[in-house]
Amino acid sequence: MTEKLRWLDNFDNVKKIVKVFTVLCVALFAVDFFYHRHVERDWESWPGFYAIYGFIACVVLVLVAKEMRKIVMRKEDYYDE
């Protein structure tokens, strides 16, 4: 008996979702050039500040997690002992 394929199992559907999210991110980044925000710090008014800040924060989070994995990781048979 074979398992029924779901709609995300089709790689073409995944590519469509990635394209939609890419277009959405680019559109939101473009809107940032025309939208006026009331900010408390000068650098918050730079166009694309929050997009760039969020991207850098996400990259740093992944890199820190990769290094933490070396410290926190247990052996594969940890619970079998």
Secondary structure per residue as TSV (DSSP state, phi and psi in degrees):
chain	resnum	aa	ss	phi	psi
A	1	M	-	360.0	125.1
A	2	T	-	-95.7	148.2
A	3	E	-	-80.0	141.1
A	4	K	-	-68.6	134.3
A	5	L	-	-76.3	136.4
A	6	R	-	-89.6	170.0
A	7	W	G	-70.5	-24.3
A	8	L	G	-83.9	-8.0
A	9	D	G	-74.3	-20.5
A	10	N	S	-82.0	119.8
A	11	F	H	-63.0	-30.0
A	12	D	H	-63.7	-37.2
A	13	N	H	-67.2	-37.7
A	14	V	H	-65.3	-41.5
A	15	K	H	-62.5	-37.4
A	16	K	H	-64.4	-42.3
A	17	I	H	-64.4	-42.0
A	18	V	H	-63.0	-40.7
A	19	K	H	-64.0	-41.0
A	20	V	H	-63.5	-45.4
A	21	F	H	-65.3	-36.5
A	22	T	H	-64.3	-45.9
A	23	V	H	-62.3	-41.6
A	24	L	H	-62.5	-43.9
A	25	C	H	-64.7	-42.5
A	26	V	H	-65.3	-40.5
A	27	A	H	-64.4	-44.3
A	28	L	H	-65.7	-35.8
A	29	F	H	-65.4	-41.1
A	30	A	H	-66.7	-38.3
A	31	V	H	-62.2	-30.0
A	32	D	T	-62.1	-22.7
A	33	F	T	-76.0	-18.9
A	34	F	T	-112.6	-13.2
A	35	Y	-	-93.5	130.0
A	36	H	-	-93.2	126.0
A	37	R	-	-110.4	149.3
A	38	H	-	-93.7	109.5
A	39	V	-	-115.4	162.7
A	40	E	S	-100.8	-27.0
A	41	R	S	-115.6	148.9
A	42	D	G	-62.4	-39.5
A	43	W	G	-69.1	-18.6
A	44	E	G	-70.4	-19.2
A	45	S	G	-85.7	-7.2
A	46	W	S	-64.0	135.0
A	47	P	T	-61.5	130.5
A	48	G	T	80.3	9.9
A	49	F	H	-59.1	-49.0
A	50	Y	H	-69.6	-32.3
A	51	A	H	-67.3	-45.4
A	52	I	H	-68.0	-42.5
A	53	Y	H	-61.4	-44.2
A	54	G	H	-65.1	-39.8
A	55	F	H	-64.9	-46.4
A	56	I	H	-63.8	-41.5
A	57	A	H	-62.3	-39.5
A	58	C	H	-66.8	-42.3
A	59	V	H	-63.6	-43.9
A	60	V	H	-62.6	-40.6
A	61	L	H	-61.2	-42.6
A	62	V	H	-66.1	-43.6
A	63	L	H	-65.3	-40.2
A	64	V	H	-65.9	-40.2
A	65	A	H	-64.2	-36.6
A	66	K	H	-64.4	-38.4
A	67	E	H	-73.4	-37.5
A	68	M	H	-65.3	-29.9
A	69	R	H	-59.2	-36.0
A	70	K	H	-65.0	-30.2
A	71	I	H	-85.7	-42.6
A	72	V	H	-89.4	-21.9
A	73	M	-	-63.4	139.4
A	74	R	-	-103.9	166.4
A	75	K	-	-64.9	157.1
A	76	E	T	-62.5	-34.6
A	77	D	T	-100.5	30.9
A	78	Y	G	-57.2	-46.0
A	79	Y	G	-82.9	-12.2
A	80	D	G	-82.1	-16.5
A	81	E	-	-75.2	360.0
